[in-house]
Amino acid sequence: MPNRRCFSHIVSFAVELYTDLRKGISLEGVAELLKKVFNVSFTYETIRKWLRFDKKNISRRKIIEATHWHADETYFKIKGIGHWLWVVFCEDTKQILAWHISKKRLHKDAVQLFKQALYNARTKPSKITTDGLYQYQSAIKKVMGWKWNIYQEKHVIDSGIGKNAIIERLNREIKRRFKWFSTFHSMEGAKTFFGLWFYHYNQRMSSHIT
């Protein structure tokens, strides 16, 4: 077993590899590289525990001026059963504000998503761009409490590749990251994966901006 300082470097290296936005290496790939680079062997479960330990929840940001949010949902499977991953992304801060997993795309799911985003952002957005999913419309009205004329001004609906392209690119990157899964084996596993990935995504984007 390597000494404490070396071990710390190995853990950091493993986390960096797994959460890299460009490479997207699996746990198996991380284990193989650790063996090749450091000549040490760790099980996939050990590496997974490092990632969980390194994970923090999406934190509330400092109160800043209103920003432009984008919301979208993407399809994936748990035990072969279809689920939806909902995401709210801030165009100005490049941060994931909230995410949610559901079996269906219901009004209550959209409400939960935007409530969490508002809690983390700590201020209402200047604008929200979504696709044409009708659940977004009623959820935004409910959570933001905007009057009809304000809602019409602040909620932009764009179903094509255009105004909401920024989050569509993010969703493609998310899918690329878990492409080696034909299906997640449990809801807990899916939540662990997305929680880790979004946390480290935010950390990486923060370092790029600052």
N, C-alpha and C positions, 0 to 999 in steps of 0.2 A: 504493500500500500504506500503511495507517495506521501511525503510529509505534508503538514497542514497547509503551508503556503502554496505548494504545488497543487494540492488537492483543490484549494480555492480557485486556482487558475483553471483547473480542469472543469470544475462546475461551471464557471463563467463561460468557458469556451463551449461547453455543451449547450448551455442556454442560448448563447449567441447563434450557434449553428441551427438549432431547432426553430428559432423564431426569425431567422433571416428572411427578409421580404423578397429576396431575389432567388435564393437557392431552394428554400423549402425542403430541408432534409428531414426524413422520417426518423423515428427513434432508432430503428435498425441501422440507418445510415450513420447516425450520431455515434452509436456503439462501435461500429466498424472503424470510424475515423479516430475515435479515442484509442482504440487498440493500435492503429497504424501510427498515430502521431506520438502517443505517450507510452505505448506498450503496456497498457493496463486494460483489464476487462471488467465491465460493469453490465449488469442485467438491464433489460429495458425498463423494468419496474423501478430499479434504483434511479435511473435517469429521469423517469417520470416523477419520482418523489422530489428530485432536485427542482424540476420545473414547477411543481406545486408549491414548494417552499419559497421559490423566487417570485411567485405570483402575488399580486395585490389586486384588489378590486379597482374598477374604474373610479377614480377619485373625483370629488367635486372640484371644479376649477374655481379660481378666484373670480369674483364678480367683474366682468368686463362688459364692454358695450355689446349690444345685440348683434348676433352673427347669423350667417346664412346656413340653414340646416338642409340636409338631403336625407330622405328616408327611402328604403327599398327592402325587398325581401327576396330570398333565394332558396331554392329547393335542395334538400338533401335527405338521406335516409338513416334511420336508426332501426337496427334489426330488420332491415328490408322494408320498413314502413316509412312512407313519405312524411317529412316534417318541413317546417318553414323557419328560416332564420331571418329575423327582422333586425335591421340596423339603422341607427341614426348617426350620420356623419356630419361634422362641422367643416364647412368649406374653408373658413377663415383660419381656424386653429389647427386644422388637419387632424382632429381628434375624433375617435369613436365616442359618442356621448352616451349611447345605450344600445343594448341588444337583447333579443328575446327569442325563445324557441317555442313553437306551437305546432300542433298537428294540423290545424286548420287556420285559415286567415279570417279571423272573426273581429268584430268591433272591439271586444274586450281586450284582444291582443294588441291592437293598435293603440288603444287607450293606455295600457300598461307600458308600452314602449315609449310613448311621448311623456308620460308622467315621470318615468325614470330619466329621460333626456332632460326634462325641465329641472328636475331635482339636481342633476349633475352640472348642468349649465348655469343654474342659479339666476338666470334671466331669460325672458322670452326672446325668441329669435326675431331677426328683422324680416326673415322670409323663410318659408319651408317649401322645398321642391320635392314632389313625389310623382309616381306614375299615376295612372287613372284608377287604381284600386279604390272603390268607393268607401271602404272602411277608413281610409285615411281622412277623408273629408269630415265625417262625423266625429272622429277621434280628435282631430285638430280643433274643431269648434268646441268640443267639450273641455279639453285640457287647457287650451290657451284662453278660452273665454272671450274671443274676439267677436265684436259685433259683425253683422253680415258684410257691411261695406269694407271694414278692415280686413276681414277674412279673405274677401275676394282679391284684395290688394296683396296680401302677404302669402297666400297659398298658391303656388305655381304648379300646374299639372302638365307634365310633359311625358308622354308614353313612348316617345321615340328616342333615338340616340342623339341627344342634344343637351338640353339644360340639366338633365339628371345623369349625364355621362360620367361624372366624377365618381358617383357611388356605384355605377354599373361596372366601372373599372375595378373598384375595390372588391366587388362581389366576384369578379373573375379571378382576382388574386386569391381570395378566400377559397374558391373552388380549386384553384391550382394547388393550394397548400394541403388540402385533404384529398387530393385526387387518388392517392394510393389506397384510400379506404373505399371498398365497394359499399360498405355500410358501417356506421358506428355500432358498437355492441350494446351500448346502454345510453340512457339519457345523461347519466352522470359523466360518462366518458365524453359525450359531445359537449357538455357544459364545461368540463375541465379543459378540453382542447380549445374551444372558442374563448373561454376566459383567459387562458394563457396567451393565446395569439393576439387578442385585442389589447390586453394589458401591455405586452411588449411592443405591439404596433404603436400605441400611444407614446410609450417611452422613446422609441426610435424617432418618431416624428417630432417630438418635443426637442430632442437633441439636435435635429436638423435645423429646426426653426431658430433655436437659441444660439 
